[in-house]
Amino acid sequence: MASDRPHLTVADNGFRRFPGARELDKIAGGHPLLPVLEALPAAVYTTDAAGRITFYNQAAADLWGWRPELGKSEWCGSWRLYWPDGRPMPHDECPMAVALRENRAIHDGEAIAERPDGTRVPFLASPTPLHDATGAVIGAVNMLVDVTRRKRSEEHQKVLLAELQHRVRNTLAVIRSIARQTAEMSETVEDYAMHFDGRLDAFARVQAAVTRDPTAGVDLASLVAEELLTCAAQEGKQLNLSGPAIRLQPKAAETFGLAIHELAVNAVKYGALSSPEGHVTVVWHVEDRDGAQCLRIEWTETGVPMLSRTPRRSGFGTELLTQTVPYQLRGTSTLTFKPGGLQCTIELPAKGVLQ
């Protein structure tokens, strides 16, 4: 025997229909579907044809931050409503009101609910009018989806994209600068190609370290060791590194990485790494200087035949160490050609350099 209990069906025209002409609030009060709606993790509520709220589940109350009065609160249970751009939204312009007024379903209408405690929750609303067997509107059902996490993710992506665009512009500027200065100080095309490739590789190694963990900074010991190992220096035999665990900010690492590259290339050509007897020691530590912390790095070469005089020509490396490093990192850098090898001392303020 057929039951006369109200039930939900979908007609050929796509409308959700309730057979009979019973009031939606009566259906919500006794329909077997009610326990299911109550248990749903998604916020669901219903209204009658006039827009008065007849039912809402716990998830809806949690999203709204309070419990609106059934049969009196209209259109939406939110304490206050706002458009996505932050302008106040009257309740009679909310997605539910539009769906009932225009007798059409709305998918993913966007709005912001303000709770009584002042917190705001961005959400998507999908109200659908409900009809009886004759096609008359008897109310509507709405599902609200909290999109707070999605919005935060979108904002985070915007920040990352802006940071990426900024880094790309800076990277191109550095590459142009390296190319221009290398060309100015190269005597032949072969000389230019060799030096440019080496500097570009050094810069790329820093970028790879930054990309692995953009927020962690670049490990100073790894940066120095990797640069010297590319020159075939053997740690413990021709190379000793000593210093505390220190991480450099990405921009500082770019400049410092190029500086270490120039020192390493010079050591391979003319200095400690040009003969088996040569040795490179790199030591760093952080010390107090006039009430502020300072990072001091000392590069010392030994085992190099005595130089008769300092180089007459100031090349890319010399200008980078004595001008670019102090200017960009706001520190000091000195080069001393001592008997036995080159010594370079770099002092940088910890603020703006250390991660």
Secondary structure, DSSP 8 states (H G I E B T S, - for coil): ----S---EE-TTS-EEESS---HHHHHHH-THHHHHHH-SSEEEEEETT-BEEEE-HHHHHHHTS---TTTSBS---SEEE-TTS-B--GGGSHHHHHHHHT----SEEEEEE-TTS-EEEEEE--EEEEETTS-EEEEEEEEEE-HHHHHHHHHHHHHHHHHHHHHHHHHHHHHHHHHHHHHT-SSHHHHHHHHHHHHHHHHHHHHHHHH-TTT-EEHHHHHHHHHHTTT--BTTTEEEE----EE-HHHHHHHHHHHHHHHHHHHHTSGGGSTT-EEEEEEEEEEETTEEEEEEEEEEES----SS--SS--HHHHIIIIIHHHHHS-EEEEEEETTEEEEEEEEESTTTB-
